[in-house]
């Protein structure tokens, strides 16, 4: 892979070393301001720390208060004030260099895709997802699915893959989380200001802004379309908040995963049917439809209708042709997690579509049923996605087994092993999650332009040549930054709740950088068992209070607003701060988002993951920890089931489950304590004469060398291109052709 894939910071100065300084007339206040606006207008900046640092240095306090939103920050500057600040900090050349780098990146033609996936140049991929987690300043995501989608788009950009992303514009996003004095979660929805986002109206082939119409039996739904630039890729978002809609329908897309089943189906016809119509209005002819989970599966029906109208094919032939172009990714290993709609909802919302397709109601319902003639079975979006795609995948090897078993009845007469659902294991976008400090270390250690090979194993093996002391000091610095962040957040939480000055002061002094620090942060669904370590509080207290080898734990995460058991878990954990046995050593950080996640994955010693196997389809948070030198301690589920080799982290149990969940939980709880007491804690506190935990550091190196490339989003997207996109577009990748 010699082609440029991405441009990580810290590695590009050589490329610009021969450039002349900018001319003085290029540095007028307005010119400087316009360049900063251009940088802020493409989310490329969000995975380039040297650009992020530019914005931060303009006003560090406001940068933090504005959720790291450069457009909101620049709105507080005039061109003259920006020029004065740039002069004071000597930022002229850095701003110009960042601007040139972005322009060169966007104009690059020699990419991985041009060599390995050339057919996509004229047949782009359209990637549908209900949420996209690009950066915390663009709040259109809730958690793992959205962050994965965001990483997918960013890596597609880095690889040069022609990919157009389609989602919904949530004007209130997902909720902001606040805990009251009793630890109970409260949700706050805040309107998103469009003028403070890097967003613009999408334009059709006529140059006018796009408005799509989706017909239902009760009348049409309308949505305008917004455009965001994510590196070389475009993200289009459909927004129902338009005058053409009724007052009932205007807020349809306002909240992510809010409302009842009727709201959900209306959101999903806007996403799927409206999304395809929006792409068509822009004159884009997709070579591939990629459905990231079943929420967008109605897109296939609109694609079929388009082939029937445009090319005159009957339904069956149009369906076959669209299915050949469609890649479907399933993420949910729990039957209850798949969207299902009853007959009445389907007829109300898809009736006009089935008329256009020439289908009876039973024929339409059969497309979403495992048993086509079972009139009591509701319509399942995942079933539609599987039936109208020829390439389907789960998101880890274990999840592939679970999915084939779950959906085997869709292919009568086939054995489970023959079910055509493969797997492509999730990965994370390295530049987005790699800390600046670790990047600097890698730049010194790895070959020049190593970032061009981040999806392959060779470059990462250089970590074994790192000085152990340097790696440990880098990690220790990141850990201190994490603890400073946690203390600030906890103090702010106390002030918001009106707690006394003593409580605020105590929050400012929690945690100790010399103590083994465990992180647990994710969605608080009950199957993720956030309280597994709390199954024996006396035993946990013994670990936390050990005078020689103590531990401390940082929790964070949100429960869905309707998930009362999940909220109860949060309350149980958060209220331990009132227990003197755990005060200052077990904390809960509110309002988990990309920013909180970034601090946690970059600074913890150990990342804890203990779901009830096999309910974690993949998981990616632990993959982010790997990049920054942290170690995983996890149940052998999802990605860890194929990642753990005995030398690169810690396993909880042996991957076995009992038919009775209570027995499974009891076994896993015991296994967790055993792993901590017999493996994790002794290894961390084993020090040599220089105070270095050399065997721990060796495990850090093993983790980076064996996992960083395998679980990168670049590797993931290359897998999608080779196994999915190129064949779906009718081509053969160069990798396949050489075999």
C-alpha positions, 0 to 999 in steps of 0.5 A: 500500500504505497498510495496515500491513504490519509494524512496524520499530523506530525508527519507532513512537515517534510512534504512542505519543507521546501515551500516558500513562506506565504506572501504578505498579501495572503495574510490580510485579516479577511484572508486569514479569517476565510482560511480558518473558516475553510478549515472549520468547514470540512470535518477533515480538521477533526482528525488532525490534531495540529489543526485542532491545536490551532483552534484551541490556542485561539481561546482555550477556555472558550474552545472547551466551553463550546464543545470544541466547535471551531465555527462557534469559536470563530463566530466570536472573532472578527477578522481583525481580532483573529489577526491580532491573536494569530500575530500574538501566538505566531500562527500565520504559517501554521494556519497557511500550512494547514490550509494547504495540506487540506487542499492537497488532501482533497485534490489527491488522485493517487489513493488506495482506491484508485489502485485497488477499487478503481471501478468505484470511481464511476460507481460510488458507494452510498452508505446509509446509517441512522446516526453518524458520530464524526465529532462531538460538535456535530451531535447526530449520534448516540453511541457505538453504531454512530461512531462506527459509521463516522469512522467508516466515512473518515477511513473511506475518505482516507482511502479515497473510496468514492462514498456518499453517506446518508443519514438524518439531521437530528435538530435536538440530537441525542440527550445531554445527561445529568444525574441528580443528587440521588444518582438518577439520570435526567435527559435534556434535549438542546436545539442544535444551531445550524448556523454553528455547524459546518453544514449547507443546503444540498443542491440538485442538478438544477442548482436549487436546494433539495426537498424530497417527498415521501408519500404515505396513505395519510399524506406526504412527508417532506424533508430538506437535505443538508450537506456536510463535508467529511474529508473527501466524502460528503454526508447528506442529512435529511431534515423534516423540520420544514414548513411543508410538513404538518406541526405533527411531522416537523419534529419527526427527525428532531430526536435520535431514537425517540418516540414510538413505533409510528415515529420510528417507521416515519423516520425510517421511510425518510432515511431510506426512501427519502435518502435514495430520492435525495441522491437521485436529485443530485444526479448521483447513480450509485454502484453500491448501496451499503445499509448499515443496520436495518434502519435504512432498508426501505432504501432498497424498495425505492431503488427497485422502484427507480429501476422499474421506472427508469429501465422498464424492468418488472419487479422481480428483475429490478429486485434482483439487480438492486440486490446485487448492488446491495451490501447489508451489515447487521449489528444486533445479536438480540432478536428484540433489537430489530425493528418490526412493524405491524400490518397497519403501520406498513399499509399506512406508510408503505401503501403508496410504495407497494402500489408503485411496485405493483405488489399486494399487501401480502407480497410486501409484508412477505419481504419482511417476514421470515415465514412469508405466509405467516400473517401474524408475523410483523414486518422486520427491517433486518429481514428486508435487508437480508432478502434484498442484498446479495452480500451480508455481514456481521461485525465480528467472527463470533457475531457471524456465527450468532447471526447465521443461527438467528436467521437460518430459517430465511434459507430453508434447507440450508445448514447453519454453516451455509447461511450467506452471512459472513463477517467483517470485524469492526475497526476504529479510525486511527487518526481520530482516536490516537492521542497527540502524545502517542502520535509523536512517539510513533512518528519518532519510532515508525518509518516515514509516512507510516500512516499510509500503511496503518491498515497493514501489520508491518509498521506496527511491529516497530513498537517493540523497538521502543524504549520501555521507559519512553512508552511508560512515561507517555502513557503516564502523561496521558493518564494524568491528563485523564485524571485532570479531565475527570476532576474538572467534570466531577467538580462541575457536576457537584456545582450544578447539583448545588453541593457544598464547597467541601464536596466540590473540593473533594471532587477536585482531588479524586483519583491517584495517577499512581494507582491502577486505573480501570475504565468502563464506559458504554451504553448502560444496557443491562446485558453489558453488566456494568455492575458485574464488579459490584456483585461483591462490594466487600471484595471490591472494597478490599481491592480498592483499599489495598494499601500496597496494590489498590485499584480505582475505577472510572465509569461513564455511560448513558441509558436510553430514556425508556430503559429504567433498568439501565438507569437503575444501574447508573444510579447504583454505581453513581451512588457509591460516591456516598459510600465512604469505602469507595469515595475518591476511588470510584467515580461516574462521569456524566454525559458520555460522548465522543469527548469523554470517550477520547479522554478515557480511552487515551488515559486508562491503564485497563479497559473493562468489558464484561457483557453477557456473551454472545450479546456484544456484536463487536464493540470498538471502545477497547480497540481505541484503547489499544492505540494509546497503550492501554490494555483490555480486560474483557469477556471473550465476546465480540472483537475480543474473542478473535483478538486475545492471544494470551500476550496482549491483554486479559480474558475474563473466563474461557468464553463459556456460558450457562443456559441460566443467565444467573449462573452465567453472571455468577461465574463471570463475576467470580472469573472477573475477580480472579483475573484482577487479583491473579493477573492484572493487579500483580502484573501492574505493580510488579516493578524493576529497580527503575520503577518500571513495570516491564512485563506490563509494558511488554504486554502493551507493546504486544497489544499495539503490534498485534491489534492496532492494524487488525482493528483499524477502520482502514483495514475494515473499509478495505475489507468492505471494498474488496469483499463487498463494494467492488464485486457489488459494483460489477468489478474485481479488486486488484487483490482478487485479480492477482490470486 
